[in-house]
Amino acid sequence: MKKFFLGTAIAVLMSTAAHAETIGVSMALFDDNFLTVLRSGMQEYAKTLDGVELQVEDAQNDVAKQQSQIQNFIAAGVDAIIVNPVDTDATAAMSKIAADAGIPLVYVNREPVNVDTLPDKQAFVASNEQESGTLQTKEICKMLGGKGKAVVMMGELSNQAARMRTKDIHDVIATEECKGIEIVEEQTANWSRTQGSDLMTNWLSAGLEFDAVISNNDEMAIGAIQALKAAGRSMDSVVIGGIDATQDALAAMAAGDLDVTVFQNAAGQGKGSVDAALKLAKGEPVEKKVYIPFELVTKDNLAQYQTKN
């Protein structure tokens, strides 16, 4: 009888081990507010799943480091890999590394350059960037009454999201309702609050006149707000828009400084990427592109978003 129970216990342990899943996660950068929420969303969700372990690494905005992390995950025998790419133009090589090893790979948040030709057992989980800049700029156009001068703060130009969000801005301003808006300056601040502040300081020092700041993300918008306040500019005299609806951005909106942001469900993307990775690891079908909708956030509906990200 003892032998029977012992055998049963071992069988249960072996069964549990057989169903354990390890997912290697390479994040572009830990030191980023939005990506921190995304990473935490993955980790918190994984804790609710039996036998799922995440090995999370920081690529520190280094493409070579990220590729090395992917190779190390493969060598360690992970069941799947999730990548938040440093450079979305470098993803074809990453896809090949994973495909050659037969390891499922899921890109999250940042759209890979090869999104339309992803190999088998690979997918992309994010929000459709065509919505983000479009929602943002349409609302800013409405606030400006369809006319005025705007400056644009762009994210990292190696990043597809920055390019797409900037294109969205131009597409909206080209419409009949918004063609009275003129973009007087457009430069990158690399998603950074500090660089956003420095860029705005430079524009103000140059005597640039504008009615709106259209930023590819909240961090740069917050940096712009800090610089405008330091220069003594009233927040009532300028419309400022960001994207992501981070907690800091929502606090800035509650304070009356930020006028527009766009909710990007970071935790939802994190959960979606883990689900996709687990399905691919089990040989189950997954859509090549899994989109989670963006949502416009203004002072009118702010309250419902203050506990989401």
Secondary structure by P-SEA (a helix, b strand, c coil): caaaaaaaaaaaaaaaaaabbbbbbbbcccccaaaaaaaaaaaaaaaaccccccccccccccaaaaaaaaaaaaaacccbbbbcccccccaaaaaaaaaaacbbbbbcccccccccccccccccccccaaaaaaaaaaaaaaaacccccbbbbbcccccaaaaaaaaaaaaaaaccccccccccbbbbccccaaaaaaaaaaaaaacccccccccccaaaaaaaaaaaaaaccccccbbbbbccccaaaaaaaaaccccbbbbcaaaaaaaaaaaaaaaaaabbbbbcbbbbbbbbbcccccccccccc
